[in-house]
Amino acid sequence: MHDLPFQFVEYEGVRSILQYLRPEVQLVSRNTIKSDCMKIHQKEKARVKSLLHAALGRISITSDLWSSLISDGYMSLTAHFIDKNWKLQKRVLNFSYLPPPHTGIALSDAISILLLEWDIQGKIFGITLDNASANDVSVEELRVDLNSKGLLVCRGNFFHLRCCAHILNLIVQDGLKEIESSIEKIRESVKYVKGSQVRRQKFLECVRLISMGGKRGLRQDVATRWNSTYLMLDSALFYRRVFQHLALVDSNYRKCPSSEEWERVEKVHKFLKVFYEATLTFRVLSIPLLLCTFRLLFIAIKF
């Protein structure tokens, strides 16, 4: 939990505290703690494996890659299935370091090894990945391998299910480029207000002068996460008149969007709301998402 090494149990200070709190406590070595953790891991792994084998239907898997701050690659693999009580279940089967290169062949080999390790090669229905080109190669390699053993439904025609949330993300990111300069002004405006206590007080004074409810907070976005950008635009639009008034009374505030830019942001905000709500639905884990995908796509197209 605190990223401490197993050797933590051998620290003199820790041992002194444990013996002070409970003199009869039996102190153990780092090797004993490591062994106990491995036993727990093996026990839980066997329990999850039996749960996967008990599933009456097929198992779908999802996988993704992350890079750490020092550019180390990590791969996750998650199994999704319906249990005997007709409840949607998911279990993380793997989260581990993946050495470079992260090519499609390397990803395919890593996933194949995990499927074999968990003994679920014959129960796989499909795999969901994002739209990276390496993933296309990886999926095709897996499809050929599993098809050669006759393990896929309909010869793998439904094996590759692209990530709907990632597709929405690509669509929205492309659309946001149309108002990139306006978004940057709003981002800088929020940063300006949040930059010091004096500016926050001046902003709140403008809120009171315009007789607006000041209970809503200003949201700062993360530029790579469009949903946080939507929330930032949502809060900024609520305080649109306040920002415009602040530009009149504070000569240091120079990033206020023009009236035309506010109008463009408001139009895009309405468009983004549909995608934001769709993303929230995709994040629901208690229902099979395929059931609602077509309805959400229909709403987006109709909008």
Secondary structure, 3 states (H helix, E strand, C coil): CCCCCHHHHHCHHHHHHHHHHCCCCCCCCHHHHHHHHHHHHHHHHHHHHHHHHHCCCCEEEEEEEEECCCCCEEEEEEEEEECCCCCEEEEEEEEEECCCCCCHHHHHHHHHHHHHHHCCHHHEEEEEECCCHHHHHHHHHHHHHHHHCCCCHHHHCCCEEECHHHHHHHHHHHHHHHHHHHHHHHHHHHHHHHCCHHHHHHHHHHHHHCCCCCCCCCCCCCCCCHHHHHHHHHHHHHCHHHHHHHHHHCCCCCCCCCHHHHHHHHHHHHHHHHHHHHHHHHCCCCCCCHHHHHHHHHHHHHC
